[in-house]
């Protein structure tokens, strides 16, 4: 599911800002963008996120800067002086006049505004980082839960429709054998063959057909799969993978019924069922 969460805090001279974006993905993938000095915090953030999120592609952006009460450009005076000295030395060795004016100093300040020494080790701020990540995840999860509630409503309607289709298939299949028996006898009569209904050959043919076209087991399993899906939608734990599996098994049963079908009505139902189940499967990809 899609979602966004962010959090900010100030701690011991640092300002931390964390953003998390999530998009749909069958499995979980976490990509972190961190300051160079805090690359070691990626594992910590991965562990925190994977405790709360089980599916989706998540992009994590952490920004860390040193706090300052000063306004405008903030640079290291030491870095400024060292750079000016090097520029002066280079100009002298190259016999170039070097008289830095206000414009030169401003450009140098802009170039050096991020040079203020390396950030301290992230381990010192680990507790603050954990709290920051959990707060951002709280916002992201709330957004995902809102989307999930809407998906559940849509899926309940679609699964209920599939159950009605399965009921229709069961009703259409009731007279399949008797219809085949009548058609068989009609064809035999039209061919001029006079055979008794109790003829072993006819009984054997009818028995083989009845076995081939029997879909009662498939209907029983379909009802089970679909009702398990409905139960999953009210569960409190992650259901995405289980719903994926149930969709796969339901497709298998519909395909089997389609191959056995000897009725145009059943064939039409199977086409509608597979179309609707595909819509369910696509929505299930978005579920946690």
LINTAJO-V514410 format. One record per residue. N is the residue number from 1. OMEGA is omega in whole degrees, 0 to 359 (* if undefined). D_LAST is the distance of its C-alpha to the last C-alpha in whole Angstrom. Layout:
BEGIN
n = [N	N]
omega = [OMEGA	OMEGA]
d_last = [D_LAST	D_LAST]
END
This chain:
BEGIN
n = [1	2	3	4	5	6	7	8	9	10	11	12	13	14	15	16	17	18	19	20	21	22	23	24	25	26	27	28	29	30	31	32	33	34	35	36	37	38	39	40	41	42	43	44	45	46	47	48	49	50	51	52	53	54	55	56	57	58	59	60	61	62	63	64	65	66	67	68	69	70	71	72	73	74	75	76	77	78	79	80	81	82	83	84	85	86	87	88	89	90	91	92	93	94	95	96	97	98	99	100	101	102	103	104	105	106	107	108	109	110	111	112	113	114	115	116	117	118	119	120	121	122	123	124	125	126	127	128	129	130	131	132	133	134	135	136	137	138	139	140	141	142	143	144	145	146	147	148	149	150	151	152	153	154	155	156	157	158	159	160	161	162	163	164	165	166	167	168	169	170	171	172	173	174	175	176	177	178	179	180	181	182	183	184	185	186	187	188	189	190	191	192	193	194	195	196	197	198	199	200	201	202	203	204	205	206	207	208	209	210	211	212	213	214	215	216	217	218	219	220	221	222	223	224	225	226	227	228	229	230	231	232	233	234	235	236	237	238	239	240	241	242	243	244	245	246	247	248	249	250	251	252	253	254	255	256	257	258	259	260	261	262	263	264	265	266	267	268	269	270	271	272	273	274	275	276	277	278	279	280	281	282	283	284	285	286	287	288]
omega = [179	180	178	176	179	178	179	175	174	183	174	175	178	172	183	177	183	176	178	176	176	174	186	176	182	178	179	177	182	177	184	173	188	173	183	184	184	179	180	180	183	181	179	180	177	182	180	184	183	175	186	184	186	177	177	174	184	175	184	180	179	176	181	175	180	181	177	178	181	177	180	181	177	181	176	179	179	178	178	183	180	180	178	179	180	179	178	180	179	180	180	181	180	180	178	176	181	179	184	177	183	181	179	181	179	179	179	178	178	181	185	186	179	181	180	184	181	177	176	181	185	182	180	184	187	181	179	180	177	179	179	180	181	178	178	179	178	179	181	182	179	179	179	180	177	178	181	179	178	178	181	178	180	182	179	179	183	180	176	177	178	178	178	176	180	177	178	178	179	180	179	185	185	185	185	184	181	178	179	180	179	180	180	181	178	181	178	179	180	179	178	179	178	182	179	179	180	177	183	181	179	180	179	180	180	180	179	179	180	180	182	187	180	181	184	180	180	180	178	180	179	178	179	181	184	179	174	176	180	178	180	185	178	181	181	180	179	185	187	183	179	178	175	182	181	176	180	180	178	176	181	181	178	178	179	179	179	180	180	189	175	183	179	180	179	179	178	179	181	179	179	180	182	176	181	179	177	177	176	182	180	178	181	179	183	184	175	*]
d_last = [7	11	12	15	17	20	23	26	29	33	34	37	38	35	32	29	26	23	20	17	15	12	11	9	10	9	10	10	13	15	18	21	24	26	30	32	33	30	28	28	26	23	22	22	19	17	17	17	14	12	13	10	8	6	6	8	12	13	17	19	22	25	28	31	34	37	38	41	43	45	45	45	45	45	46	47	51	52	50	52	55	54	53	57	59	57	58	61	62	61	63	66	66	66	68	66	67	64	64	60	60	58	56	55	54	52	50	50	48	46	45	45	43	40	43	43	42	39	37	37	35	31	31	34	31	28	28	28	25	23	23	23	19	18	19	18	14	15	16	13	10	13	13	9	9	12	11	8	11	13	11	11	15	15	14	16	19	18	18	21	23	22	24	27	27	27	30	32	32	33	36	37	37	40	43	42	44	47	47	47	50	52	51	52	56	56	56	58	61	61	61	65	63	64	62	62	58	59	59	57	56	55	53	52	50	49	47	46	44	43	41	40	38	37	33	33	31	28	28	28	25	23	24	22	19	18	19	16	14	15	15	11	11	13	11	11	9	5	6	5	8	10	10	11	14	15	15	17	19	20	21	24	25	26	27	30	31	31	34	35	36	39	39	38	36	34	34	33	30	29	28	27	24	23	23	21	19	18	17	14	13	13	11	8	8	7	4	0]
END
